[in-house]
Amino acid sequence: MPRSTEIRNSAIRLINEALNHLPDTRPKDLPPTELIPEASEWHSFEHELWRLGEEVCSLISKRVALRRDLDL
């Protein structure tokens, strides 16, 4: 199993990648979805941010001590 420092470094890399996907300005709101009218459609970058966030969560779950790492 990878060491905590390796997992932490992987999480930081993913977080930095996610930050690079953020737009410079706030995008306009999208229309509601057909299935859930209370929820808006997603911008294309939001799908990538979600995927990266899930990867970070998965990494952190491998080392419980990383949950206390406020820098993550």
C-alpha positions as CSV (number, residue, x, y, z in Angstrom):
1,M,0.0,0.0,0.0
2,P,1.3,3.5,-0.8
3,R,2.7,5.6,2.0
4,S,0.8,8.6,3.4
5,T,3.2,11.1,1.8
6,E,2.7,9.5,-1.6
7,I,-1.1,9.6,-1.2
8,R,-1.0,13.2,0.0
9,N,1.1,14.2,-2.9
10,S,-1.3,12.5,-5.3
11,A,-4.2,14.3,-3.7
12,I,-2.4,17.7,-3.9
13,R,-1.7,17.0,-7.6
14,L,-5.4,16.3,-8.2
15,I,-6.5,19.4,-6.3
16,N,-4.1,21.6,-8.4
17,E,-5.5,20.0,-11.5
18,A,-9.0,20.8,-10.4
19,L,-8.0,24.4,-9.7
20,N,-6.8,24.6,-13.3
21,H,-10.2,23.7,-14.6
22,L,-11.9,26.6,-12.8
23,P,-13.1,29.4,-15.1
24,D,-11.7,32.9,-14.6
25,T,-15.1,34.3,-14.1
26,R,-18.4,32.9,-12.8
27,P,-20.3,31.3,-15.7
28,K,-23.9,32.0,-16.4
29,D,-26.5,29.8,-14.7
30,L,-27.7,27.0,-16.8
31,P,-31.3,25.9,-17.2
32,P,-32.8,23.3,-14.9
33,T,-32.5,19.6,-15.7
34,E,-35.5,17.7,-17.1
35,L,-35.3,15.0,-14.4
36,I,-34.9,17.4,-11.4
37,P,-36.3,20.9,-12.1
38,E,-34.8,22.2,-8.9
39,A,-31.3,21.4,-10.1
40,S,-29.5,23.2,-12.9
41,E,-27.6,21.5,-15.8
42,W,-23.8,21.3,-15.3
43,H,-21.2,23.2,-17.1
44,S,-18.6,20.9,-18.8
45,F,-15.9,21.8,-16.4
46,E,-18.1,20.8,-13.4
47,H,-18.1,17.2,-14.6
48,E,-14.3,17.1,-14.5
49,L,-14.2,18.8,-11.1
50,W,-16.6,16.2,-9.7
51,R,-14.4,13.4,-11.0
52,L,-11.2,14.9,-9.6
53,G,-13.0,15.5,-6.2
54,E,-14.1,11.9,-6.1
55,E,-10.5,10.8,-6.7
56,V,-9.3,13.0,-3.9
57,C,-11.9,11.5,-1.5
58,S,-10.9,8.0,-2.5
59,L,-7.2,8.8,-1.8
60,I,-8.0,10.3,1.6
61,S,-10.1,7.4,2.6
62,K,-7.0,5.1,2.2
63,R,-5.2,7.0,5.0
64,V,-7.5,8.2,7.8
65,A,-4.8,10.5,9.1
66,L,-5.1,12.6,6.0
67,R,-8.6,13.6,7.0
68,R,-7.0,15.8,9.7
69,D,-4.7,17.4,7.1
70,L,-6.2,21.0,6.9
71,D,-4.1,21.7,3.8
72,L,-6.1,19.1,1.9
